Amino acid sequence: MAGDEVAQAMTGADTIHRKAKGYRWEGVEELPYKEDDRALFKAITRQVLFADPQLAGELRYFEMAPGGFSTLERHEHMHAVLILRGRGHCLVGEEVRAIETRDLVTVPALTWHQFRATRGEPLGFLCMVNAARDKPQLPSPEDMAKLRRNAAIAAFLRDEVE
């Protein structure tokens, strides 16, 4: 579903209330995480919960299967993340943090970030972003070398943090 179609699907009188069953909402399509063959990710889906042009933002729910992860990337826009279920770790800038249910994570603009679920349970989170936003920037080999100089980040990228 393209951005305009998502926005149209989320407007109108019939979208005032949407019931959830588990972590799926009525009338909200479960979508692939992204459609970018350049980006490395594993076992993650997305649902666009709110995408009304009057909001100037989008609220999305992402869910990773155990051991899944998002793309290592950065953007010109910031993210506001609320962990709804599970546990894992996130890289934001030069810090790796353990995350769990009800934690809040702020990802500043132009900051490398990635989320990883633990191997034993799914990780689900809400993510609020600008409606009009730039495409993700992927790390260059030089960026990766710089990130890997930090031992904690290198372990995170090798999926050795548990």
SVG drawing of the C-alpha trace seen along z (x, -y; Angstrom):
<svg xmlns="http://www.w3.org/2000/svg" viewBox="-18 -19 56 37">
<polyline fill="none" stroke="black" stroke-width="0.4" points="0.0,0.0 1.5,-3.4 1.7,-6.3 -1.4,-8.1 -3.3,-4.8 -2.3,-4.3 -3.4,-7.9 -6.7,-7.4 -7.2,-4.1 -6.7,-5.7 -9.1,-8.6 -12.9,-8.8 -15.7,-8.1 -15.1,-4.3 -11.6,-4.7 -12.5,-6.4 -11.9,-3.1 -9.9,0.0 -9.8,3.0 -6.6,4.9 -6.2,8.6 -2.8,9.2 -0.6,6.9 -2.7,6.7 -5.3,4.0 -8.6,4.3 -8.4,2.9 -4.7,2.3 -2.6,4.3 0.5,6.1 3.2,4.9 6.7,5.9 9.2,3.9 10.6,2.2 10.9,2.6 14.6,1.8 16.9,4.6 20.0,2.6 19.1,2.8 19.8,5.8 17.1,6.7 15.6,9.9 12.1,11.1 10.3,7.8 6.9,6.5 5.2,3.1 1.7,1.8 0.8,-1.9 -1.7,-2.8 -2.1,-6.5 -1.2,-8.3 -3.7,-11.2 -2.3,-14.2 -3.7,-16.4 -1.4,-14.8 1.9,-15.6 3.2,-12.4 2.8,-8.6 2.5,-6.1 3.7,-2.7 3.9,0.6 7.0,2.8 7.3,6.4 10.4,8.6 10.4,12.3 12.9,13.7 16.4,12.9 15.0,10.4 16.5,6.9 15.8,3.7 18.2,2.1 21.2,0.2 20.4,-3.3 20.0,-7.0 17.7,-9.7 17.3,-13.5 14.2,-13.1 14.0,-11.9 12.1,-8.9 10.2,-8.4 9.9,-4.8 7.8,-3.0 8.5,0.6 5.2,2.5 6.3,6.1 9.4,8.1 13.1,7.4 16.1,6.7 18.8,4.2 19.1,1.0 22.0,-1.0 21.5,-4.7 24.6,-6.7 27.5,-5.3 25.4,-3.6 24.0,-0.1 21.2,0.3 19.1,3.1 15.4,2.4 12.2,3.9 8.4,3.3 7.4,-0.3 10.9,-1.8 11.1,-5.0 13.8,-5.5 14.5,-8.8 16.5,-8.6 17.9,-12.0 18.2,-13.1 21.2,-11.8 22.0,-9.2 22.9,-5.6 20.3,-3.3 19.2,0.4 16.8,2.5 17.4,6.2 15.0,8.7 16.3,11.2 16.4,14.8 13.7,16.0 10.8,13.6 9.4,11.1 10.1,7.4 7.2,5.0 7.3,1.2 5.5,-1.9 7.4,-4.4 6.3,-7.9 7.9,-9.8 7.3,-12.8 4.8,-12.1 7.0,-13.7 10.5,-12.2 13.7,-11.4 14.8,-8.0 17.1,-6.1 20.9,-6.4 22.8,-3.2 26.3,-3.1 29.3,-3.1 32.3,-0.8 34.0,-3.7 31.0,-4.3 31.0,-0.6 34.7,-0.6 34.2,-3.6 31.2,-2.0 33.2,1.3 36.0,-0.5 33.7,-0.7 33.8,2.8 30.2,2.7 28.9,1.7 31.0,4.3 29.5,7.0 26.0,5.7 26.5,5.8 27.8,9.4 24.6,10.2 26.7,11.2 24.8,9.0 22.2,10.9"/>
</svg>
